[in-house]
Amino acid sequence: MRTRSLTRAGIGLAIAAVAVTSLGACSSTSGSSSAAASPVSISGTPVNTNDDLTALCKQIVEQKLTLDAANALAEANGNTTRVIKKDGEDFPATTDFIETRLNFAVDADVVTACTVG
C-alpha cells in the first residue's frame, strides 16, 4: 500500500510541477522588455494582437464567460478586475486609469461588456 501511495503522490507532484511551469510561462512578463508575453486565451493559446488587453476583453465578452471564469482568466494573465455594472446597477468606481485592470459589466453572472482601465 505504501508503495502505491508514494507512486500516486509522485504522479501528482509531477502534474503539479508541469501545471505551475506552464502557468509561469504563460503569465510572466518583463517590465523592461518591449516584447512582453501575450495574455493567454481561454483555450490556452496566446492572444496575438497589438492590443492584448482589448483582445482579451473582446474574447471574454464574445465567449460569454461567467464572472468567475473572466476573473480567473484575467488574473492568470497578471491583470486585476472590477465590476462596474451588475444586472443594470452601476457600481461606484474611481476614475483613475490602471492599464492592467479590466472593468466588467455583468448580467445574470455573464460578462456582457469589458473595458481596459
Residue pairs with C-beta under 8 A, 6 or more apart in sequence:
23 76
25 37
26 37
26 40
26 44
26 46
26 76
26 77
27 37
27 40
27 76
27 77
27 78
28 37
29 36
29 37
29 78
30 36
30 37
37 46
38 46
38 47
38 48
38 49
38 52
39 46
39 47
39 52
39 53
39 55
39 56
39 77
39 79
40 46
40 47
40 73
40 76
40 77
41 47
41 56
41 59
42 59
42 63
42 65
42 69
42 73
47 55
47 56
47 59
49 55
53 79
53 99
53 100
53 102
53 116
54 116
56 73
56 74
56 77
56 79
56 102
56 114
57 102
57 114
57 115
57 116
58 114
60 70
60 73
60 74
60 102
60 104
60 111
60 114
61 111
61 112
61 113
61 114
64 110
64 111
65 73
65 110
65 111
66 109
66 110
66 111
67 83
67 104
67 106
67 109
67 110
67 111
70 81
70 102
70 104
70 111
70 114
71 81
74 80
74 81
74 102
75 81
78 100
79 100
79 101
79 102
80 98
80 100
80 101
80 102
81 101
81 102
81 103
81 104
82 93
82 101
82 102
82 103
82 104
83 91
83 103
83 104
83 105
83 106
84 90
84 91
84 93
84 103
84 104
84 105
85 91
85 104
85 105
85 106
85 113
86 105
86 106
86 107
87 106
87 107
87 108
88 107
93 103
97 117
98 117
99 116
99 117
101 116
101 117
102 114
102 115
102 116
103 114
103 115
103 116
103 117
104 111
104 113
104 114
105 111
105 112
105 113
105 114
106 112
